[in-house]
Amino acid sequence: MADKKQLLNLATQAYNMDEIRDLCFRLDIDFDDIPGETKKAKLREIITYLERNGRLANLEADLRQERPHLLPVLGQQESMEALNYYYDHMQMAWDRIDLMGQQERDTKQILTRFTLRDFYVPLRVEVAVDEPSEQSGDPKNLRGADVHRREVNEITRTSIGELLQKSPRLVILGDPGSGKTTLTKWLALSYLFKQQSQNDMPDFPEMATLPEKPWLPIIIPCRYMDSGNFFTIDQLLRRSLSIDLQRPDLVEPLCNLILKKMDAGEVLLIIDGLDEISPPNARASFSKALGKIVKSYQNVPVVVTSRQYGYEQMGFRLKDGFEEVAMSPLRPSEQKTLFINGAR
């Protein structure tokens, strides 16, 4: 909903003094009881009265009904309100550390002190460096998208930022606890921070390795998808946003804004925990639907995470430019850094 300052500006444009009298009649307000000599003064008092009585939405509804030409303006304002709320709400959600095995009171105390920015140690993925082979045999291909048989020559350890520079479609595989969700949170937070001015941007590890793109990060947790019966991007967005934001009034404007940004290639779509969709045939159906979405939005980068077993179990692999990589275990020096960060 538009705020009262926006409503005042719009109503001042929309109504003359006689029409304000008609407005008061429609809203069951006594025009003569409203102080003010100018129409803006009258409208300011009307808005104050409506806000005090919890009826501000009635004025917006009247504007929509009586002045439909103002709908694009109201839509833009709703979209910006929704986007600002999304930035603030998701930054807090993604920056929060999920601690297992803590008593509730201890967890609350810890969460007020530590965030992902405090603990994060740059994670790495392993990429197979391979080349086409005409020899017999069919060695396992991490990428899984080519019809040619390949021989894996070596495994390269790299950052997700460097990989995204070359491969905007990724399937990140890993065991439970390997850091897949943590990596996606770092990725999403980094692009949220990139929306801020340089002076406000926090010092977040390895942000400089990421592509310099105006991507709006969207994480869609597959645990929200039940049996996978969500097959369009509109359905995925509405389901995810309604659960994450807990603001039904913002879902529609934000969903519309995201779809426009997807058309422009300005969204980073992250599908987290593909293996959490059960059973495997539902997971495969969801993956096929995701493949259709990807084809419809050729310029949108997509990152999918899954447990290795769950990905292979469904008997279907994402193609159309997706590269499969594996989470790399922390090295001893990285484990030490993580310990030091936690002890600060």
C-alpha positions in Angstrom: 0.0 0.0 0.0 1.2 3.6 -0.7 2.2 5.6 2.3 0.4 8.7 3.4 2.8 11.1 1.8 2.4 9.4 -1.5 -1.4 9.3 -1.1 -1.4 13.0 -0.3 0.5 13.9 -3.5 -1.7 11.6 -5.6 -5.0 12.8 -4.1 -3.9 16.5 -4.6 -3.4 15.8 -8.3 -6.6 13.7 -8.6 -9.3 15.8 -6.9 -10.5 19.4 -6.9 -12.4 20.9 -4.0 -15.9 19.7 -5.2 -14.5 16.3 -5.8 -13.0 16.2 -2.3 -16.6 16.9 -1.0 -17.7 13.8 -3.1 -14.8 11.8 -1.7 -15.9 12.6 1.9 -19.4 11.4 1.0 -18.1 8.1 -0.4 -15.9 7.7 2.7 -18.7 8.6 5.2 -16.8 11.7 6.4 -18.5 15.0 7.2 -16.8 17.5 4.9 -17.7 20.5 7.0 -16.0 18.9 10.0 -12.6 18.8 8.2 -10.5 21.9 8.8 -8.4 23.5 6.1 -8.9 26.2 3.4 -7.0 24.7 0.5 -7.6 21.3 -1.0 -4.2 20.1 0.1 -4.9 21.1 3.7 -8.3 19.4 3.5 -6.8 16.2 2.1 -4.0 16.2 4.7 -6.6 16.3 7.5 -8.7 13.6 5.7 -5.6 11.3 5.5 -4.8 12.0 9.2 -8.3 11.1 10.1 -8.3 7.9 8.0 -4.9 6.8 9.4 -6.1 7.4 13.0 -9.1 5.1 12.3 -7.2 2.4 10.4 -8.9 3.3 7.1 -6.1 4.6 5.0 -6.6 1.8 2.5 -10.1 3.2 1.8 -8.5 6.3 0.2 -6.2 4.2 -2.0 -9.2 2.1 -3.1 -11.1 5.2 -4.0 -8.2 6.5 -6.1 -8.0 3.2 -7.9 -11.8 3.2 -8.6 -12.2 6.9 -9.4 -8.8 7.7 -11.0 -7.7 4.5 -12.8 -5.1 6.5 -14.8 -3.1 6.8 -11.6 -2.8 3.0 -11.3 0.7 2.9 -13.0 1.9 5.5 -10.4 0.5 3.5 -7.5 2.0 0.3 -9.0 5.4 1.8 -9.2 5.2 3.0 -5.6 4.0 -0.4 -4.4 6.9 -2.1 -6.2 9.4 0.2 -4.6 7.9 -0.3 -1.2 7.9 -4.1 -1.7 11.5 -4.0 -3.0 12.8 -2.0 -0.1 11.1 -4.3 2.4 12.6 -7.3 0.5 16.1 -5.8 0.8 15.8 -5.3 4.5 14.0 -8.5 5.4 16.1 -10.9 3.3 19.3 -9.3 4.4 18.5 -10.1 8.0 17.3 -13.6 7.0 20.3 -14.5 4.9 22.8 -13.0 7.3 21.5 -15.1 10.2 23.5 -18.1 11.2 21.5 -21.3 11.8 23.0 -23.0 14.9 22.2 -26.6 15.6 22.1 -28.2 19.0 21.8 -24.9 21.0 19.2 -24.3 23.6 16.7 -21.6 22.5 17.8 -19.0 24.9 21.5 -19.5 24.0 20.7 -19.4 20.3 18.9 -16.1 20.6 21.9 -14.6 22.5 24.3 -15.8 19.9 22.3 -14.6 17.0 22.4 -11.1 18.4 26.2 -11.2 18.3 27.1 -13.2 15.2 26.1 -13.1 11.6 27.3 -14.8 8.4 29.6 -11.9 7.9 31.4 -12.7 11.2 31.9 -16.4 10.4 32.1 -16.7 6.7 35.2 -18.4 5.2 35.3 -18.3 1.4 34.0 -21.6 0.1 35.3 -23.3 -3.1 33.9 -25.6 -5.7 35.6 -28.3 -7.7 35.4 -28.2 -11.5 36.4 -31.0 -13.8 38.9 -30.0 -16.5 38.1 -32.4 -19.3 38.3 -32.8 -23.0 36.4 -34.8 -25.6 37.6 -38.3 -26.1 37.1 -40.8 -28.9 38.4 -43.7 -26.8 36.2 -46.4 -25.5 34.7 -46.2 -22.1 32.5 -43.5 -20.6 34.1 -41.9 -17.5 31.9 -39.9 -15.2 31.5 -36.4 -16.4 30.8 -33.8 -13.8 29.2 -31.5 -16.3 26.8 -34.1 -17.5 25.5 -32.0 -20.4 27.5 -33.1 -23.4 26.8 -36.2 -25.6 30.5 -36.7 -26.3 32.4 -39.1 -24.0 35.0 -37.2 -21.9 38.1 -37.9 -20.0 38.6 -36.0 -16.8 42.2 -34.8 -16.7 42.2 -32.9 -13.4 40.0 -31.2 -10.8 40.4 -27.4 -10.4 39.4 -25.7 -7.2 37.8 -22.2 -7.8 35.6 -19.6 -6.3 31.9 -19.4 -7.2 32.5 -15.8 -8.4 35.2 -16.7 -10.9 33.0 -19.6 -12.1 30.0 -17.4 -12.6 32.1 -15.1 -14.8 32.3 -18.0 -17.3 29.3 -20.2 -16.5 26.1 -18.4 -15.6 24.2 -21.7 -15.2 25.5 -24.0 -12.4 24.4 -27.1 -10.5 26.4 -27.2 -7.2 26.5 -30.7 -5.7 27.6 -31.7 -2.2 27.1 -33.9 0.8 25.0 -32.7 3.8 26.9 -30.0 5.7 29.3 -29.3 2.9 28.2 -25.6 2.8 25.8 -25.4 -0.2 23.2 -23.3 1.5 25.9 -21.1 3.2 27.4 -20.5 -0.2 24.0 -19.5 -1.7 23.4 -17.1 1.2 26.8 -15.5 0.7 26.1 -15.2 -3.0 22.6 -13.6 -2.4 23.9 -11.3 0.3 26.8 -10.1 -1.8 24.4 -9.0 -4.6 22.1 -7.3 -2.0 25.1 -5.4 -0.7 26.0 -4.5 -4.3 22.7 -2.6 -4.5 23.9 -0.2 -1.8 26.2 2.8 -2.4 29.9 2.3 -2.1 30.0 4.2 1.2 27.4 1.9 2.8 28.7 -1.4 1.3 30.1 -3.7 4.0 33.4 -5.5 3.8 32.2 -8.9 2.7 34.7 -11.6 1.6 35.4 -12.1 -2.1 32.6 -9.8 -3.4 35.1 -8.5 -5.9 35.2 -11.8 -7.6 31.6 -11.7 -8.7 30.4 -10.5 -12.0 29.6 -6.7 -12.0 25.9 -7.1 -12.8 22.8 -5.4 -11.4 21.3 -8.8 -10.4 18.5 -9.0 -7.8 19.1 -12.2 -5.9 16.2 -14.5 -5.4 16.6 -17.7 -3.3 13.8 -20.3 -3.8 14.2 -23.0 -1.1 12.9 -26.3 -2.5 11.6 -27.4 0.9 8.8 -24.9 0.2 7.7 -26.8 -2.8 6.2 -29.8 -1.1 5.9 -32.5 -3.8 7.2 -30.2 -6.5 3.8 -29.2 -7.9 5.0 -25.7 -8.8 5.9 -25.6 -12.4 5.9 -21.9 -13.5 8.2 -19.1 -12.4 5.1 -17.2 -11.2 4.1 -20.1 -9.0 7.6 -20.5 -7.6 8.0 -16.8 -6.8 4.6 -16.5 -5.2 5.1 -19.6 -3.0 8.6 -18.5 -1.9 7.8 -14.8 -1.3 4.6 -15.6 0.7 6.6 -17.8 3.1 9.7 -15.7 3.3 8.2 -12.2 3.7 5.0 -13.0 5.6 3.5 -10.0 3.9 0.7 -11.0 1.6 0.2 -7.4 0.5 3.7 -7.2 -1.0 3.8 -10.5 -2.9 1.9 -9.3 -5.9 3.9 -6.1 -6.6 7.2 -7.7 -5.8 6.4 -10.7 -8.0 5.5 -8.4 -10.9 8.7 -6.4 -10.4 10.9 -9.6 -10.3 9.3 -10.8 -13.6 10.1 -7.5 -15.3 13.7 -7.7 -14.0 13.9 -11.3 -15.3 12.8 -10.1 -18.7 15.7 -7.7 -18.6 18.2 -10.3 -17.3 18.6 -8.5 -14.0 17.8 -11.4 -11.6 20.1 -14.1 -10.1 17.8 -17.1 -9.6 19.0 -19.5 -6.9 17.2 -22.9 -6.4 18.4 -24.3 -3.1 18.1 -27.9 -2.0 16.7 -29.6 -5.1 17.0 -33.0 -3.3 14.4 -31.8 -0.7 11.6 -32.4 -3.3 10.3 -35.9 -2.8 9.8 -38.5 -4.3 12.5 -38.6 -7.0 9.9 -38.6 -9.8 8.5 -35.3 -8.5 12.0 -33.9 -8.3 12.6 -34.9 -11.9 9.3 -33.2 -13.0 10.2 -30.1 -11.1 13.7 -30.1 -12.8 12.1 -30.5 -16.2 9.8 -27.5 -15.5 12.9 -25.5 -14.3 14.5 -26.3 -17.6 11.6 -24.8 -19.5 11.8 -21.7 -17.3 15.5 -21.4 -18.1 14.8 -21.5 -21.8 12.2 -18.7 -21.4 14.7 -16.5 -19.7 18.0 -17.0 -21.6 19.7 -14.0 -19.9 18.9 -15.0 -16.3 21.8 -16.7 -14.4 20.6 -19.7 -12.5 22.3 -21.6 -9.6 20.9 -24.9 -8.4 22.1 -26.8 -5.3 21.5 -30.4 -4.4 22.9 -33.3 -2.5 24.8 -35.5 -5.0 22.8 -38.6 -4.3 19.5 -36.8 -4.6 20.4 -35.3 -7.9 21.5 -38.6 -9.4 18.6 -40.5 -7.9 15.9 -38.7 -9.9 17.3 -40.0 -13.2 17.4 -36.6 -14.9 20.1 -34.0 -15.3 19.7 -30.3 -16.0 21.1 -29.4 -19.4 20.8 -26.3 -21.6 24.1 -24.8 -20.5 24.2 -26.0 -16.9 27.6 -27.0 -15.6 27.8 -29.4 -12.7 30.4 -28.7 -10.0 31.1 -30.1 -6.5 31.6 -28.4 -3.2 35.2 -28.6 -2.1 36.0 -29.5 1.5 37.7 -26.8 3.7 41.4 -27.1 3.8 43.2 -27.0 7.2 44.1 -23.3 6.9 40.5 -22.5 6.1 39.3 -24.6 9.0 41.6 -22.6 11.2 40.3 -19.3 9.9 36.7 -20.5 10.6 37.7 -21.3 14.2 39.4 -18.0 14.7 36.3 -16.1 13.3 34.1 -18.0 15.7 36.3 -17.2 18.7 36.4 -13.4 18.0 
